[in-house]
Amino acid sequence: MFIHMETNNKAEAIKAWLANNRDLENQESLAKKFGKSRTFVSLSLNKKSVTKASEKLINEIFEYLHEKYRI
């Protein structure tokens, strides 16, 4: 679990959105977009890695998806 509850909520929202929109984005495409490994994206989304870098990545992914797809 992340320290900030809002980041936990964003991670859950991203996972739910990805599950329903695989044709638009997936963990691999997000990893390439943000210059991270797919493993790091997966660990961050599943809250297995809760470092500052993971929290920053979740916030950046959420902002990107919100701006591009209005999630």
Secondary structure, 3 states (H helix, E strand, C coil): CCCCHHHHHHHHHHHHHHHHCCCCCCHHHHHHHHCCCHHHHHHHHCCCCCCHHHHHHHHHHHHHHHHHHCC
